[in-house]
Amino acid sequence: MRNMAKLRLTAAWSVEEDGVTAWIVEIPNVITQGATVDEALANLKDALDTAIAYQKEKVSQQQGVFTKELEFA
């Protein structure tokens, strides 16, 4: 069985009157909201997946740019 790569990221959040805003400290622009802290933190995975997919698509459209997946344990 293949070992799964692990990359640890830091979640930060602020609680406001109208809900919770959460973001990933190490990756700019990965921001989401939720009614509760738990909901906002759960939404971070979707926000991260969306940001990664967007960046991969953006890079794949550039001529002369090569990519390679890396695993971080």
Buried (B, 14 or more C-beta within 10 A) or exposed (E): EEEEEEEEEEBEBEEEEEBBBBBBEEBEEBBBBBEEBEBBBEBBEEBBEEBEEEEEEEEEEEEEEEEEEEEEE
